[in-house]
Amino acid sequence: MKHLIDPTDLTREETDQIVDLALEIIDHREDWQEKMAHRKLSTLFYEPSTRTRLSFTAAMMELGGNVLGFADAANSSVSKGETVQDTVRVVSSFVDIIAMRHYIEGAQLYASEVSPVPIINAGDGSHSHPTQTLTDLLTIRRELGHIDGITIGFCGDLRFGRTVHSLIKALARYKDVKVILIAPEALKLPDYIRRDVCDKMQIDYREVETMEEVMPELDILYMTRVQKERFLDEDEFDRVKDSFRLDCEKLSKAKTHMAVLHPLPRVNEILPEVDNDPRAAYFRQVENGKFVRMALIVKLLEWKNDPAHGMPQDDIPIYNPHAKCTNPKCICASEAAAHKFRRSTGGELRCWYCDAKVK
């Protein structure tokens, strides 16, 4: 069974196949209108979502398929105490594939352990968002024509931004990608991402304090919101907030072909005046999400019974009766998930489901 829980569940070749198929769908949309006729997608959204949920719905409908599910767990048997695994066991009796968003980290991985149909992680807390990553890769391909060899700047909240973590993991598979990390001290990329992804995969990266100093180098500027609530010192936030706000003056120093991406929603990190610049790609990015999810649905169902497209087998779970995940937002804290772990590159014991360091 092939699920998509994390970007690394896909090989570089599988990722490219999905992006290539999305490009084919864009060019020949009429050829795909009945591809999923009589097939059903379930959207199980345990937390609010606009773009992602509607994108999955639109994707399946444009493929000629049907959609059922819930957009509010309060209107489902979850409100009666039904577990994630039981919900998936029931829903999988009715559908061919499931897209799930959950506020609990690791919920989709936990669900995939019992699911007879492919599970797509549509976001699990602040942990991972692999379909946004595929959207970003498709957008880069459409804007620049290639992914290998690009220089990308990530700007804003790099500590808690799941879209940033997921995309860095995916870009590690491509050649000669340069990553520039633009963030205040409080929101720098977590050490374990730097070690287990950037260092392990030998990504060329560096950290800077302002976007102005690197703007002329960038092919992609990936913006995220600087979250005031993450700062312990409000004066520190006031000092750095304008350094992470994109306006036309800052953009004037960029390459003519550079593209500005943002997972949305934005607050004030990109001024509305930027919207009219042809390099502002974030609304095109939204539409790309529909096309890449169309391609993903087709590919996961195509690969469902193909042993050549299984889940990665690199990690073997470590069962340690004396260790316990202490992340209150992990599935281990809310359901009877087994306490199992993996070793990080630095030798740390980390939760199998949420990647939190075991203390």
BABA-564930 format. One line per 4 residues: number of its first residue (from 0); their letters; for each residue x, y, z of C-alpha. Coordinates in steps of 0.05 Angstrom, whole numbers, plus 5000, padded with zeros to 4 digits. Each point is the difference from the previous one (the first is absolute). Example, Ala and Ser with C-alpha at 12.3 -4.5 7.8 and 13.67 -1.06 7.14 Angstrom:
// BABA-564930
0 = as = 5246:4910:5156 | 5027:5069:4987
***
This chain:
// BABA-564930
0 = mkhl = 5000:5000:5000 | 5025:5069:4982 | 4981:5058:5046 | 5025:5071:5001
4 = idpt = 5014:5020:5072 | 5066:5036:4992 | 5036:5027:4938 | 5054:4947:5008
8 = dltr = 4948:4945:4989 | 5009:5017:4927 | 5065:4987:4963 | 5028:5055:4956
12 = eetd = 4975:4960:4940 | 4930:4993:5029 | 4997:5074:5017 | 5020:5018:4929
16 = qivd = 4948:4953:4972 | 4946:5035:5039 | 5024:5069:4980 | 5007:4978:4927
20 = lale = 4930:4972:5001 | 4973:5065:5029 | 5032:5038:4943 | 4968:4952:4950
24 = iidh = 4932:5009:5033 | 5008:5076:4995 | 5014:4994:4925 | 4945:4949:4986
28 = redw = 4946:5009:5053 | 4945:4971:4956 | 5035:4933:4996 | 4995:4990:5076
32 = qekm = 4927:5018:5012 | 4978:4928:5009 | 5064:4970:5028 | 4970:4989:5070
36 = ahrk = 4929:4986:4978 | 4965:4956:5053 | 5059:5010:5048 | 4992:5035:5067
40 = lstl = 5044:5044:5042 | 4986:5012:5074 | 5023:5066:5031 | 5007:4992:5075
44 = fyep = 5017:5069:5026 | 5006:5003:5076 | 5018:5074:4999 | 4979:5059:4957
48 = strt = 5027:5007:4930 | 4980:5039:4939 | 5052:4992:4945 | 5021:4928:5014
52 = rlsf = 4931:4971:5009 | 4970:5035:4940 | 5061:4984:4959 | 4991:4925:5013
56 = taam = 4926:5005:4986 | 5011:5038:4935 | 5055:4951:4979 | 4956:4939:5008
60 = melg = 4940:5033:4967 | 5042:5021:4939 | 5022:4928:4994 | 4927:4979:4997
64 = gnvl = 5000:4969:5069 | 4957:5010:5062 | 5018:5029:5069 | 4972:4986:5068
68 = gfad = 5024:5013:5071 | 4998:5055:5052 | 5028:5070:5008 | 4986:5002:5075
72 = aans = 5015:4940:5045 | 4945:5025:5047 | 4949:4976:4949 | 5028:4930:4998
76 = svsk = 5007:4940:5046 | 5065:5031:5024 | 4956:5041:5047 | 4978:4934:5031
80 = getv = 5071:4979:5014 | 5015:4959:4938 | 5075:4990:4989 | 5038:5021:4938
84 = qdtv = 5014:4928:4981 | 4927:4979:5009 | 4977:5059:4958 | 5048:4980:4944
88 = rvvs = 4979:4927:5004 | 4927:5021:4991 | 5009:5054:4947 | 5047:4956:4958
92 = sfvd = 4940:4953:4990 | 4967:5054:4959 | 5057:5034:4961 | 5062:4986:4958
96 = iiam = 5046:5052:5031 | 5001:5046:5061 | 5028:5071:5009 | 5006:5017:5074
100 = rhyi = 5018:5063:5038 | 5009:4995:5075 | 5023:5047:5055 | 5035:4941:5033
104 = egaq = 5071:4985:4975 | 5009:4930:4973 | 4926:4986:4994 | 5005:4983:4925
108 = lyas = 5059:4953:5010 | 4961:4966:5056 | 4939:4994:4954 | 5041:4971:4943
112 = evsp = 5020:4941:5044 | 4929:4971:4993 | 4975:5031:4935 | 4985:4955:4940
116 = vpii = 4998:5062:4955 | 5052:5054:4988 | 5004:5055:5052 | 5022:5071:4981
120 = nagd = 5025:5045:5054 | 4967:5067:4990 | 5036:5030:5060 | 5013:4972:5070
124 = gshs = 5009:5056:5049 | 5066:5037:4990 | 5034:4935:4978 | 4992:4988:4925
128 = hptq = 4961:5022:4939 | 5024:4959:4940 | 4946:5020:4950 | 5020:5073:5011
132 = tltd = 5071:4978:4984 | 4977:4969:4935 | 4963:5064:4984 | 5063:5040:5013
136 = llti = 5042:4955:4955 | 4949:5005:4944 | 4999:5076:5008 | 5076:5004:4996
140 = rrel = 4999:4957:4937 | 4947:5044:4968 | 5033:5065:5020 | 5073:4983:4986
144 = ghid = 4997:4938:4955 | 5045:4959:5046 | 5015:4985:5073 | 5073:4977:4998
148 = giti = 5049:5056:5011 | 4952:5051:5030 | 5015:5048:5057 | 4941:5005:5048
152 = gfcg = 4992:5046:5059 | 4953:4980:5057 | 4977:5062:5038 | 4960:5006:5064
156 = dlrf = 4981:4945:5049 | 5048:4943:4985 | 4994:4968:5068 | 4926:4982:5001
160 = grtv = 4985:5004:4925 | 4982:4929:4978 | 4999:5021:4927 | 5073:5023:5005
164 = hsli = 5023:4935:5033 | 4964:4958:4949 | 5026:5038:4940 | 5072:4999:5025
168 = kala = 4995:4924:5006 | 4975:4995:4928 | 5052:5048:4972 | 5055:4958:5032
172 = rykd = 4987:4949:4944 | 5018:5050:4945 | 5068:5020:4974 | 5038:5064:5017
176 = vkvi = 4943:5032:5038 | 5022:5058:5044 | 4958:5017:5061 | 5003:5067:5036
180 = liap = 4965:5003:5068 | 4974:5070:5018 | 4971:5002:5070 | 5005:5034:5068
184 = ealk = 5038:4962:5054 | 4935:4976:5033 | 4974:4970:4935 | 5062:4967:4970
188 = lpdy = 4997:4932:4968 | 4998:4945:5055 | 5067:4966:5013 | 4973:4931:4983
192 = irrd = 4977:5023:4930 | 5068:5032:4990 | 5037:4937:5022 | 4954:4945:4973
196 = vcdk = 4984:5033:4934 | 5047:5057:4981 | 5065:4970:5028 | 4983:4927:4985
200 = mqid = 4979:5015:4928 | 5057:5050:4992 | 4956:5058:4980 | 5037:5064:4987
204 = yrev = 4967:5048:5050 | 5015:5062:5041 | 4963:5044:5049 | 4992:5075:4993
208 = etme = 4962:5055:5038 | 4966:5040:4944 | 4971:4984:4932 | 5031:5063:4970
212 = evmp = 5071:4972:5005 | 4983:4938:4958 | 4942:5024:4956 | 5044:5006:4936
216 = eldi = 5021:4927:5007 | 4932:4968:5004 | 4961:4961:4948 | 4944:4986:5051
220 = lymt = 4980:5040:5061 | 4956:4957:5045 | 4964:5044:5050 | 4967:4979:5065
224 = rvqk = 4967:5040:5055 | 5043:5025:5057 | 4959:4981:5061 | 5000:5052:5054
228 = erfl = 4974:4951:5051 | 5065:4960:4995 | 5042:5058:5027 | 5012:5004:5075
232 = dede = 5025:5072:4991 | 4952:5046:4964 | 5055:5051:4989 | 5039:4947:4962
236 = fdrv = 4940:4987:4955 | 4992:5075:4987 | 5074:5003:4982 | 4998:4945:4947
240 = kdsf = 4929:5000:4973 | 5012:5049:4943 | 5061:4961:4977 | 4954:4943:4983
244 = rldc = 4947:5039:4963 | 5002:5001:4924 | 4984:5064:4962 | 5013:5025:4930
248 = ekls = 5063:5037:5022 | 5032:4935:5025 | 4975:4962:4940 | 5033:5050:4953
252 = kakt = 5068:4970:5017 | 4978:4930:4978 | 5013:4964:4934 | 4948:5012:4947
256 = hmav = 4983:4926:4998 | 4997:4989:5076 | 4934:4972:5026 | 4969:5016:5068
260 = lhpl = 4965:4941:5033 | 4958:4997:5063 | 4958:4942:5027 | 4946:5050:5023
264 = prvn = 4963:5027:5036 | 5043:5063:5006 | 4992:5054:5052 | 5046:5059:4987
268 = eilp = 5065:4967:4978 | 4985:5015:4927 | 4970:5069:4986 | 4941:5001:4951
272 = evdn = 5041:5045:4954 | 5042:4938:4982 | 4940:4963:4973 | 5003:5035:4933
276 = dpra = 5073:4983:4988 | 5007:4943:4950 | 5048:4966:5048 | 4945:4992:5052
280 = ayfr = 4983:4926:4989 | 4962:4983:5064 | 4931:5002:4970 | 5024:4959:4940
284 = qven = 5028:4954:5053 | 4930:4988:5027 | 4974:4977:4933 | 5061:4955:4991
288 = gkfv = 4978:4965:5064 | 4938:4975:4966 | 5038:4972:4941 | 5053:4966:5041
292 = rmal = 4948:4968:5045 | 4965:4974:4937 | 5065:4968:4979 | 5013:4973:5070
296 = ivkl = 4932:4966:5005 | 5010:4967:4932 | 5070:4976:5017 | 4984:4973:5070
300 = lewk = 4942:4959:4973 | 5044:4977:4942 | 5054:4979:5049 | 4954:4970:5052
304 = ndpa = 5014:4927:4984 | 5068:5010:4967 | 5055:4971:5044 | 5050:5045:4964
308 = hgmp = 4967:5060:5034 | 4996:4983:5073 | 5018:5041:5061 | 5073:5013:5017
312 = qddi = 5033:4945:5042 | 5061:5038:5023 | 4978:5006:5073 | 4985:4943:5047
316 = piyn = 4959:5021:5061 | 5035:4998:5067 | 4957:4975:5057 | 5026:5025:5067
320 = phak = 4956:4988:5061 | 5038:5052:5039 | 4991:5056:4949 | 4938:5041:4987
324 = ctnp = 4981:5056:4953 | 4986:5062:5042 | 4970:5043:4944 | 4929:5016:5024
328 = kcic = 4980:5012:4927 | 5022:4930:4977 | 4951:4944:4984 | 5034:4961:5056
332 = asea = 4972:5049:5051 | 4927:4993:4977 | 4993:4928:4975 | 5028:4932:5014
336 = aahk = 5056:5005:4950 | 5061:4957:5014 | 5058:5039:5029 | 5051:4986:4946
340 = frrs = 5059:5041:4977 | 5056:5012:4949 | 5072:5023:5006 | 5017:5067:4970
344 = tgge = 5065:5015:4965 | 5026:5030:5064 | 4984:4937:5038 | 4939:5028:5036
348 = lrcw = 4939:4958:5013 | 4940:5031:4965 | 4926:4982:4999 | 4980:4957:4941
352 = ycda = 4937:5041:4989 | 5017:5073:5014 | 5077:5002:4998 | 5002:5033:5069
356 = kvk = 5064:4989:5040 | 4990:4949:5056 | 5023:5028:5066
***
